[in-house]
Amino acid sequence: RSDLGLKLLGLQTVAERLRAGETAEGEPVDAALSLREVCSVFVARHVDRLPVVDAAGRPAGAIHFVDLLKPAP
């Protein structure tokens, strides 16, 4: 199926792939977003790295677009 990859991205969250301690410029995304949701943010913002915050709004790290392409841990 042509959308299998996107469906798989919907099964994991940013929190599972973020790079703790890293920083990035721009408006942060929530660590609870699915990888599918954050993929849309990458495309809409034309960036390859995003800052990530936890549920309390505290910096949690960053996620890179290439992190979406790595196999699930």
Secondary structure, 3 states (H helix, E strand, C coil): CCCHHHHHHCCCEHHHCCECCCCCCCCCEECCCEHHHHHHHHHHHCCCEEEEECCCCCEEEEEEHHHHCCCCC
